[in-house]
Amino acid sequence: MGKLSSAEMEQLVDQLANYICSLPNGRKLNLEKAVMAVCPEKYDRLDLLDCSLLRAVEKKVNRTDTIMDLTMSENVLGGLPYRMDFCVWQQRLQKVKIVSDLLVYGPEPKQGAPIKQVLTISSDGRIAFEEYGYNRYADHGMKPGRKLQCTIEKERAEKILLYMANFLQSEPDPIWVTDCGSWELTACWTDGSEEKVSGARWEPVSVGDVDLSKLIRKEIPITGLAVFTS
């Protein structure tokens, strides 16, 4: 038999998407295993190295609360996992808030120097940023500074939140150092629950080889973002 018709391919995409959405949170698999679980009789009629099937299934799944996470694979070729590996997450982050405390032990900051930043990233691409400067005469030693709002592409925001979700799923235990500033991450999930984790601005916060501070600075057009590290 030859390749699948467009109608058969559309049916296969629906079957694979429904199967993936039924899997437990954190399940790792690849496209080949998914096809063999759903419709093994069609396996020989597919070119699994053609990324169009994976992308079609991912697009279908992404319309739900389930995530096909392609960032988990260590073997990436041309932006795609070589063996079409992915991980299934059954919960999305709706938004995250990162509070960066820039005060450190040492000389008194200059008047107006940034000492605190608050960055909120929402899944629809909305970004809110607030910065506070040092003021020895003000309450709590600081006064409001820059206050910005902008919007980035939804896909870029979801990319950031996906890495944040992976970071939280890893059950991080950040190192605390008392003289270099700190950060606090508040994550809001789609089921309404919240999760908080905090640490020192001492070492990079990473998922694999992806530095989350560098990723955020790359995707969000706001200068001087402190985030997790200098």
C-alpha positions in Angstrom: 0.0 0.0 0.0 1.1 3.6 -0.7 1.2 6.6 1.5 -1.8 7.7 3.5 -4.4 9.9 1.8 -5.1 13.4 3.2 -8.3 12.1 4.8 -6.4 9.2 6.4 -3.6 11.5 7.6 -6.2 13.9 9.2 -7.8 11.0 11.0 -4.4 9.8 12.2 -3.5 13.3 13.5 -6.8 13.3 15.5 -6.1 9.8 16.9 -2.5 10.7 17.9 -3.6 14.0 19.5 -6.4 12.2 21.6 -3.9 9.5 22.7 -1.3 12.0 23.8 -3.9 14.1 25.7 -4.9 10.9 27.6 -1.3 10.2 28.8 -0.3 10.9 32.4 1.7 14.0 33.3 5.4 13.7 32.6 5.2 10.8 30.2 8.1 10.7 27.8 7.8 9.0 24.4 8.4 9.6 20.7 6.3 9.7 17.5 7.1 6.2 16.6 5.9 4.8 19.9 2.7 6.9 19.7 1.9 5.6 16.2 2.5 2.0 17.3 0.2 2.5 20.3 -2.7 4.1 18.2 -2.6 2.5 14.7 0.4 0.1 14.2 -1.1 -1.0 10.8 -0.3 2.4 9.4 3.3 2.5 10.6 4.9 1.2 7.3 3.0 3.8 5.3 4.5 6.7 7.2 7.8 8.6 6.9 8.4 9.4 10.6 11.4 11.6 9.7 9.0 14.0 7.9 8.4 16.6 10.6 5.0 17.6 9.1 3.2 14.9 11.0 4.8 15.8 14.3 3.9 19.5 13.8 0.3 18.7 12.9 -0.1 16.6 16.0 1.6 19.3 18.1 -0.7 22.0 16.7 -3.8 19.9 17.5 -2.6 19.1 21.1 -1.7 22.7 21.7 -5.4 23.6 21.4 -5.9 21.8 24.7 -4.4 22.2 28.1 -1.9 19.4 27.3 1.6 20.3 26.1 3.9 18.4 23.8 7.2 19.5 25.1 9.9 19.2 22.3 12.5 21.0 24.4 13.2 17.9 26.6 15.1 16.0 23.9 18.9 16.1 24.0 19.1 15.1 20.4 18.0 18.1 18.3 18.5 18.4 14.6 17.4 21.5 12.7 15.3 22.6 15.7 13.5 19.3 16.0 14.2 16.2 18.1 16.0 13.7 15.8 13.9 10.8 17.0 10.9 13.0 17.5 11.1 12.7 21.3 8.8 14.7 23.5 7.4 14.9 27.0 3.7 15.3 27.8 2.6 17.9 30.4 -1.0 17.9 31.5 -0.9 21.4 32.9 0.1 24.8 31.6 1.4 27.9 33.3 -0.9 30.8 33.0 1.6 33.4 34.1 4.7 33.9 36.2 6.0 36.8 38.3 9.7 37.2 39.0 10.7 39.6 41.7 14.4 40.4 41.6 15.9 42.0 44.7 19.2 43.7 43.7 20.4 44.9 47.1 23.7 43.4 48.2 26.0 44.0 51.1 28.5 46.7 50.5 28.5 50.4 49.8 25.2 52.3 49.9 23.6 52.3 46.4 23.6 55.6 44.5 20.4 57.6 44.7 18.0 56.3 42.1 20.0 53.1 41.3 17.7 50.1 40.6 17.3 47.9 43.7 14.1 45.9 42.8 12.4 44.7 39.6 9.0 42.9 39.2 8.4 41.1 35.9 5.1 39.4 35.0 4.8 37.2 31.9 1.4 36.0 30.8 0.6 33.1 28.4 -1.2 35.5 26.0 2.0 37.5 25.5 1.2 40.4 27.9 4.3 41.6 29.8 4.3 43.9 32.8 7.5 45.4 34.3 8.1 47.6 37.3 11.4 48.9 38.6 12.2 50.6 41.9 15.2 52.9 42.6 17.0 53.5 45.8 16.0 56.5 47.8 17.3 56.9 51.4 14.5 59.4 52.2 11.5 57.3 51.0 9.5 54.6 52.8 11.3 51.2 52.6 14.3 53.0 51.1 13.0 53.0 47.5 10.7 54.8 45.1 8.9 53.7 41.9 11.0 54.0 38.7 10.3 52.6 35.3 6.9 51.1 34.7 6.4 49.4 31.3 3.8 47.2 29.6 4.2 45.5 26.2 3.1 42.5 24.3 5.1 39.8 22.6 4.0 37.0 20.3 2.0 34.3 22.2 4.4 31.6 20.9 7.3 33.4 22.5 5.5 33.8 25.8 4.5 30.2 25.8 8.1 29.2 25.1 9.3 31.0 28.2 6.5 29.5 30.3 7.3 26.0 29.0 10.9 26.3 30.2 9.6 27.7 33.5 7.3 24.8 33.9 10.2 22.4 33.2 12.2 24.2 35.8 9.5 23.8 38.4 8.9 20.1 37.5 12.5 19.4 38.2 11.8 20.2 41.9 14.6 22.9 42.2 16.5 23.5 45.3 18.3 26.8 44.7 21.5 27.7 46.5 21.2 30.5 49.0 24.0 33.1 49.3 23.3 36.1 51.5 25.3 38.9 49.9 24.4 38.9 46.2 20.7 39.7 46.0 17.8 37.3 45.6 14.8 36.3 43.4 11.4 34.9 44.0 9.3 33.2 41.3 5.5 32.9 41.6 4.0 30.6 39.1 0.2 30.4 38.4 -1.1 27.2 36.8 -4.3 26.9 34.7 -6.1 25.0 37.5 -5.7 28.1 39.7 -3.0 26.7 41.9 0.2 28.7 42.7 3.8 27.6 43.3 6.6 29.7 44.7 10.3 29.1 44.7 13.2 31.5 45.6 16.9 31.7 45.5 20.0 33.8 45.4 21.2 35.7 42.3 24.4 33.7 42.5 24.2 31.0 39.8 22.2 30.7 36.5 18.7 29.2 36.7 18.8 26.7 33.8 16.8 23.9 32.1 19.4 21.7 30.5 21.7 24.1 28.7 19.2 26.9 28.5 19.8 29.8 30.8 16.4 31.2 31.7 17.7 34.7 32.3 19.3 34.9 28.9 16.1 33.4 27.3 13.9 36.0 28.9 16.2 38.9 27.9 16.2 37.6 24.4 12.4 37.2 24.0 11.3 40.3 25.9 12.3 43.8 24.5 13.0 45.5 27.8 16.5 46.7 28.6 18.2 45.9 31.9 16.2 42.9 33.0 17.7 41.5 36.1 15.7 38.3 36.3 17.7 35.5 38.1 21.3 36.5 37.6 23.5 39.4 36.5 
